[in-house]
């Protein structure tokens, strides 16, 4: 029998281990992968219909007096994801004002890489699907998933320089900003100008609060909730409200809030999003998915378009003197990072739900995003492992 004090020490040790685990950036990617696997399993076993119906169940809130998301899935995508984009907005603002995007030389490398990493995959997709019924999905392979890509890169630990992680982070943040603009401009339907006008008025009030240095966060959050409701009803995707609110917060308050929201977003909201959006009843014949032009377009865009676009544009701006590459990072490491950036997961799946109204199109797109992201993750990780081993071997030879 274990003495009481030993039990207490054992309990503290377990709690300490759990805390350390959740501080590890690798945990985010592992958790998303676990939730995806569980959701796919539950959706395709006996009784999976109950699990699927949970996410698609109609909800009536406020007695139908307010127009709100009408299902659990829509609450996740329109409500919880607004909080995710709020955190992304805070990260973008911080990087622009005091981070790695403050100066022209610092910012041009990730900016150029992000632009290439959005444009080239969209072109690859258009080659495959431009003349088909799936032509509207060109935004799907444009995204890079911050949580997954950084989580996979962190598996290499000190084998890759910190400068490479910073470059991938900055690139992914700019990529997210591009994704937000893409959603706002191209995946928004039935604009209601009156709600859009009211949303503009609320945003103006938030800007004025910032200008006059109002410090009460509760005012920002209350107006943020109102802004979300107005944007949701305007026809523009509700997640844009999260970005607008983030840009209106005072910088120091934004950094404080970013610290508060970091763990809830990474360890609650993103896993719930993964569960909800991968609740997919897979077709009996998977050949239906893998023979589709939609699958080819997404896979080619993420697996080939991403590295070609990112690496090519980074090489161009450095060789022309527009940007400067860190001396600690080799071109082969940038290529490996570019391959890893093909992990599109979160935003790519999200855009899939906006691009296609039919379940068949969404299913093909989601499965394609998951398989393409897996391929990009494995290829990027193996390439960087090979590269680090090669560098270490060369250093050993030089020492001898």
Secondary structure, DSSP 8 states (H G I E B T S, - for coil): ---HHHHHHHHHHHHHHHHHHHH-THHHHHHHHHHHHHHHHHHTSTTHHHHHHHHH-B---GGGTS----BHHHIIIIIIHHHHHHHHHHHHHHHHHTSTTSSHHHHHHHHHHHHHHHHHHHHHHHHHHTTSTTGGGGGGGG---HHHHHHHHHTTGGGS-HHHHHHHHHHHHHHHHHHHHHHHHHS--S--HHHHHHHHHHHHHHHHHHHTT---HHHHHHHHHHHHHHHHHHTS-THHHHHHHHHHS-HHHHHHHHHHHHHHIIIIIHHHHHHHHT-----S-THHHHTSHHHHHHHHIIIIIHHHHHHHHHHHHHHTTSS---TTS-HHHHHHHHHHTT--HHHHHHHHHHH--SHHHHHHHHHHHHHHHHHHHHHHHHHHHHHHHHHHHHHHHHH-
